[in-house]
Amino acid sequence: MTDIGEMSYFLGVEVKQMQDKLFMTQKRYAEKILSRFKMKNCKPVAIPAEAGIELRIDSNRQLAL
């Protein structure tokens, strides 16, 4: 194993190391995908679900096989 310094980009995840924090983002990966599919100028849309809500399976519902 070789130490090549601080990690900055690994498997599509950009890593910013600060003194007391580690910040990870996939901004560059998302921009690459938008460019590939010619969607860089599309309008962003808010998440259509309430943030922090816990999703559960309805126990009364039968699963289709």
QUIFEN-V852129 format. One record per residue. N is the residue number from 0. RES is the residue in three letters. SS is DSSP state (~ for helix, > for strand, _ for the rest). BURIAL is # if it has 16 or more other C-alpha atoms within 10 Angstrom, else .. Layout:
[[N | RES | SS | BURIAL] [N | RES | SS | BURIAL]]
//
This chain:
[[0 | MET | _ | .] [1 | THR | _ | .] [2 | ASP | _ | .] [3 | ILE | _ | .] [4 | GLY | _ | .] [5 | GLU | _ | .] [6 | MET | _ | .] [7 | SER | _ | .] [8 | TYR | > | .] [9 | PHE | > | .] [10 | LEU | _ | .] [11 | GLY | _ | .] [12 | VAL | > | .] [13 | GLU | > | #] [14 | VAL | > | #] [15 | LYS | > | .] [16 | GLN | > | .] [17 | MET | _ | .] [18 | GLN | _ | .] [19 | ASP | _ | .] [20 | LYS | _ | .] [21 | LEU | > | .] [22 | PHE | > | .] [23 | MET | > | .] [24 | THR | > | .] [25 | GLN | _ | .] [26 | LYS | ~ | .] [27 | ARG | ~ | .] [28 | TYR | ~ | .] [29 | ALA | ~ | .] [30 | GLU | ~ | .] [31 | LYS | ~ | .] [32 | ILE | ~ | .] [33 | LEU | ~ | .] [34 | SER | ~ | .] [35 | ARG | ~ | .] [36 | PHE | _ | .] [37 | LYS | _ | .] [38 | MET | _ | .] [39 | LYS | _ | .] [40 | ASN | _ | .] [41 | CYS | _ | .] [42 | LYS | _ | .] [43 | PRO | _ | .] [44 | VAL | _ | .] [45 | ALA | _ | .] [46 | ILE | _ | .] [47 | PRO | _ | .] [48 | ALA | _ | .] [49 | GLU | _ | .] [50 | ALA | _ | .] [51 | GLY | _ | .] [52 | ILE | _ | .] [53 | GLU | _ | .] [54 | LEU | _ | .] [55 | ARG | _ | .] [56 | ILE | _ | .] [57 | ASP | _ | .] [58 | SER | _ | .] [59 | ASN | _ | .] [60 | ARG | _ | .] [61 | GLN | _ | .] [62 | LEU | _ | .] [63 | ALA | _ | .] [64 | LEU | _ | .]]
//
